[in-house]
Amino acid sequence: MFEIARIGGKILLIALYTPPLMLVQELALRTGWWSDRTVPRLWHRLTLKALGVRVHRAGGPAEGRPLLIMSNHVSWTDILVLGSIADVHFIAKSEVQHWPVLGTFARLQRSVFVERDRRRAAPNQTREIAGRLSDGDPMVLFAEGTTGDGNRVMPFKSTLLDAARLALQRQETRRVLVQPVAIAYLRRNGLLLSWRERGSMAWIGDMDFVPHLMMMLRQGAVDVEVRFGDPIPFSADGNRKTVARAAEAEVRRMLGAALRRRDP
């Protein structure tokens, strides 16, 4: 009974602050009276607190623009984690826009939704991402193309790096910064997660969103570490596959270092 009340209280709390923040964000987008990045960061922070997720950060986003962040991907909570510490926008799979609450906020945060399985849509998606990079929006790409188990990094896909090349053609800049970022889920209730426990927290494949959300609400405090690597310059004559492999290698190195670390 106590657990049901605790979970219900968290859901009620999120339900209380979400609609007014959505309204404020809608006004920011329509009027431009204040930054449209302020409310998403606040919502991400409040929701992580409600879920019991504590974020630890090493480094931060590069200051130069255009900036494309390439990160590993473990769960839908990665969006909240990165959104709570940096004013970024996301490149997300098209299904995200239909998720309850998160989908609405993803749209209000001006995420770019891509359909990876539709080759015909790729040129338009690439142009949209290039335009956002040219406008100075830091964009986050979960470069594995899917979620992993949090213990390893899968091969990075390089296709959407064509957006960086196109962005170079649109403005007078000599390079786009590609910054590797590693997200590591380390502890639950202060105890180190085992390989299997970390995998059980991941949101993989066709798992339903609501059951995974309920699991997050039931469990205790979770510690997540985010490590930002040095940006990799990508020039007009650069090779996107080479840059993707370099970013992948750095994310793999940072994730391994985070998982070997014993302190929270």
C-alpha positions as CSV (number, residue, x, y, z in Angstrom):
1,M,0.0,0.0,0.0
2,F,2.8,2.4,0.9
3,E,4.6,1.7,-2.4
4,I,1.3,2.4,-4.4
5,A,0.9,5.7,-2.5
6,R,4.5,6.7,-3.2
7,I,4.3,5.9,-6.9
8,G,0.9,7.7,-7.1
9,G,2.4,10.7,-5.4
10,K,5.2,10.9,-7.9
11,I,2.8,10.6,-10.9
12,L,0.5,13.3,-9.3
13,L,3.5,15.6,-8.8
14,I,4.6,15.3,-12.5
15,A,1.0,15.8,-13.6
16,L,0.7,19.0,-11.5
17,Y,3.8,20.9,-12.9
18,T,3.8,19.5,-16.5
19,P,0.7,21.3,-18.0
20,P,1.7,24.8,-16.8
21,L,5.2,24.4,-18.0
22,M,4.0,23.2,-21.4
23,L,1.9,26.3,-21.6
24,V,4.8,28.6,-20.7
25,Q,7.0,26.8,-23.3
26,E,4.3,27.2,-26.0
27,L,4.2,30.9,-25.2
28,A,8.0,31.1,-25.5
29,L,7.9,29.5,-28.9
30,R,5.1,31.7,-30.2
31,T,6.3,35.0,-28.8
32,G,10.0,34.7,-28.4
33,W,9.8,36.8,-25.2
34,W,12.2,34.4,-23.4
35,S,14.5,31.5,-24.3
36,D,12.7,28.3,-25.4
37,R,15.5,26.3,-23.7
38,T,14.7,27.4,-20.2
39,V,11.5,25.5,-19.5
40,P,12.7,22.1,-21.0
41,R,15.7,22.1,-18.8
42,L,13.6,22.9,-15.7
43,W,11.1,20.1,-16.7
44,H,13.9,17.6,-17.2
45,R,15.4,18.5,-13.8
46,L,12.0,18.3,-11.9
47,T,11.1,15.0,-13.6
48,L,14.5,13.4,-12.8
49,K,14.0,14.4,-9.2
50,A,10.6,12.9,-9.1
51,L,12.0,9.7,-10.6
52,G,14.9,9.6,-8.2
53,V,17.6,10.0,-10.8
54,R,20.7,11.9,-9.7
55,V,23.0,13.2,-12.5
56,H,26.8,13.5,-12.1
57,R,28.7,15.4,-14.8
58,A,32.3,15.4,-16.0
59,G,32.9,18.2,-18.5
60,G,30.3,20.0,-20.5
61,P,29.2,20.9,-24.1
62,A,31.8,22.6,-26.2
63,E,31.3,26.3,-26.6
64,G,31.9,26.4,-30.4
65,R,29.2,26.2,-32.9
66,P,27.9,24.4,-35.0
67,L,27.9,21.5,-32.4
68,L,26.7,18.0,-32.9
69,I,26.8,15.7,-29.8
70,M,27.2,12.0,-30.5
71,S,26.1,9.9,-27.5
72,N,25.5,6.3,-26.5
73,H,21.9,5.4,-25.7
74,V,20.5,3.3,-22.9
75,S,17.0,4.5,-22.1
76,W,14.4,7.2,-22.7
77,T,15.7,8.7,-19.5
78,D,18.9,9.7,-21.4
79,I,16.8,12.5,-22.9
80,L,16.0,13.8,-19.4
81,V,19.6,13.4,-18.2
82,L,21.2,15.3,-21.1
83,G,18.4,17.9,-21.2
84,S,18.8,18.6,-17.5
85,I,22.4,19.7,-17.8
86,A,22.7,21.3,-21.2
87,D,20.5,23.5,-23.5
88,V,20.4,21.0,-26.3
89,H,17.9,19.7,-28.9
90,F,17.5,16.1,-29.8
91,I,17.5,14.1,-33.0
92,A,14.9,11.4,-32.1
93,K,13.2,8.6,-33.8
94,S,9.7,9.4,-35.2
95,E,7.9,7.2,-32.6
96,V,9.0,9.5,-29.8
97,Q,6.6,12.2,-30.8
98,H,3.7,9.9,-30.0
99,W,4.9,9.0,-26.5
100,P,2.7,10.3,-23.6
101,V,4.1,13.5,-22.0
102,L,7.7,13.0,-23.3
103,G,6.5,13.2,-26.9
104,T,4.8,16.5,-26.3
105,F,7.8,17.9,-24.6
106,A,10.1,16.6,-27.3
107,R,8.0,18.6,-29.8
108,L,8.0,21.7,-27.7
109,Q,11.8,21.4,-27.3
110,R,12.0,21.5,-31.1
111,S,13.4,18.0,-31.5
112,V,14.0,16.7,-35.1
113,F,12.2,13.5,-35.6
114,V,13.7,11.1,-38.1
115,E,12.5,7.9,-39.8
116,R,15.6,5.8,-40.1
117,D,14.0,3.1,-42.1
118,R,12.7,5.4,-44.8
119,R,15.6,6.1,-47.2
120,R,13.4,8.6,-49.2
121,A,13.0,10.7,-46.1
122,A,16.7,10.9,-45.4
123,P,17.5,14.0,-47.6
124,N,14.8,16.1,-46.0
125,Q,15.8,15.0,-42.5
126,T,19.4,15.8,-43.2
127,R,18.5,19.3,-44.5
128,E,16.5,20.0,-41.4
129,I,19.3,18.9,-39.0
130,A,21.8,20.9,-41.1
131,G,19.6,24.0,-40.8
132,R,19.4,23.7,-37.1
133,L,23.2,23.3,-36.8
134,S,23.6,26.3,-39.0
135,D,21.3,28.3,-36.7
136,G,23.6,27.5,-33.8
137,D,21.4,24.8,-32.1
138,P,23.4,22.2,-30.3
139,M,22.0,18.9,-31.6
140,V,22.2,15.5,-29.8
141,L,22.4,12.4,-31.9
142,F,22.1,8.9,-30.3
143,A,24.5,7.5,-32.8
144,E,23.9,3.8,-32.2
145,G,20.5,4.1,-33.8
146,T,18.9,2.2,-31.0
147,T,19.2,1.6,-27.2
148,G,21.8,-0.7,-25.7
149,D,22.2,-2.5,-22.4
150,G,24.3,0.2,-20.8
151,N,27.4,-2.0,-20.5
152,R,28.8,-1.6,-24.0
153,V,28.7,0.7,-27.0
154,M,27.3,-0.5,-30.3
155,P,28.7,0.7,-33.6
156,F,27.9,4.4,-34.4
157,K,26.0,5.0,-37.6
158,S,27.4,7.8,-39.7
159,T,24.6,8.6,-42.1
160,L,23.2,11.7,-40.3
161,L,26.7,13.2,-40.2
162,D,25.9,14.3,-43.8
163,A,24.0,17.0,-42.0
164,A,27.2,18.4,-40.6
165,R,28.7,18.5,-44.1
166,L,25.6,20.3,-45.4
167,A,25.8,22.8,-42.6
168,L,29.3,23.7,-43.7
169,Q,28.0,24.6,-47.1
170,R,25.3,26.9,-45.7
171,Q,27.5,29.2,-43.6
172,E,31.0,30.6,-43.5
173,T,32.6,28.2,-41.1
174,R,35.5,25.8,-41.6
175,R,34.3,23.0,-39.3
176,V,31.5,21.5,-37.3
177,L,32.4,20.3,-33.8
178,V,31.4,16.6,-33.2
179,Q,31.5,16.0,-29.4
180,P,31.4,12.4,-28.0
181,V,29.4,11.9,-24.8
182,A,29.1,8.8,-22.6
183,I,26.1,8.1,-20.4
184,A,26.7,5.5,-17.6
185,Y,24.1,4.2,-15.1
186,L,26.2,3.4,-12.1
187,R,24.3,2.9,-8.8
188,R,20.9,2.2,-7.4
189,N,20.2,3.1,-3.7
190,G,23.9,3.8,-3.3
191,L,25.0,0.3,-4.4
192,L,27.0,-0.4,-7.5
193,L,24.9,-1.9,-10.3
194,S,26.1,-5.3,-11.6
195,W,26.3,-6.0,-15.3
196,R,22.9,-7.7,-15.2
197,E,21.2,-5.0,-13.1
198,R,22.4,-2.3,-15.4
199,G,21.0,-4.2,-18.4
200,S,17.6,-4.6,-16.6
201,M,17.4,-0.8,-16.3
202,A,17.9,-0.3,-20.1
203,W,14.9,0.3,-22.3
204,I,15.6,-1.9,-25.3
205,G,13.9,-2.7,-28.5
206,D,10.1,-3.0,-28.5
207,M,9.6,-2.7,-24.7
208,D,6.4,-0.8,-23.8
209,F,7.0,2.7,-22.3
210,V,4.5,2.6,-19.5
211,P,5.8,-0.6,-17.8
212,H,9.4,0.8,-17.9
213,L,8.2,4.1,-16.5
214,M,6.5,2.2,-13.6
215,M,9.7,0.3,-13.0
216,M,11.6,3.6,-12.8
217,L,9.0,5.0,-10.3
218,R,9.3,1.9,-8.1
219,Q,13.0,1.7,-7.8
220,G,15.1,3.8,-5.5
221,A,17.6,6.5,-6.2
222,V,19.7,6.0,-9.4
223,D,23.1,7.6,-10.0
224,V,24.0,8.4,-13.6
225,E,27.3,9.9,-14.8
226,V,27.6,11.9,-18.0
227,R,31.1,12.4,-19.5
228,F,31.8,14.9,-22.2
229,G,34.8,14.2,-24.4
230,D,36.9,16.7,-26.5
231,P,35.2,17.8,-29.7
232,I,36.3,16.3,-33.0
233,P,36.5,18.9,-35.8
234,F,34.7,17.8,-38.9
235,S,35.6,19.7,-42.0
236,A,34.1,19.9,-45.5
237,D,36.7,17.4,-46.8
238,G,36.4,15.1,-43.8
239,N,35.2,11.5,-43.9
240,R,32.0,11.0,-41.9
241,K,32.7,7.3,-41.2
242,T,36.2,8.2,-39.8
243,V,34.7,10.8,-37.5
244,A,31.9,8.5,-36.4
245,R,34.4,5.8,-35.6
246,A,36.6,8.3,-33.6
247,A,33.5,9.4,-31.6
248,E,32.5,5.8,-31.0
249,A,35.9,4.9,-29.7
250,E,36.0,7.9,-27.3
251,V,32.5,7.1,-26.0
252,R,33.5,3.5,-25.5
253,R,36.6,4.6,-23.6
254,M,34.7,7.1,-21.4
255,L,31.9,4.5,-20.7
256,G,34.5,1.9,-19.6
257,A,36.2,4.4,-17.4
258,A,32.9,5.4,-15.7
259,L,31.9,1.8,-15.1
260,R,35.3,1.0,-13.6
261,R,35.1,3.9,-11.2
262,R,34.0,2.9,-7.7
263,D,32.8,6.3,-6.4
264,P,29.4,7.8,-7.2
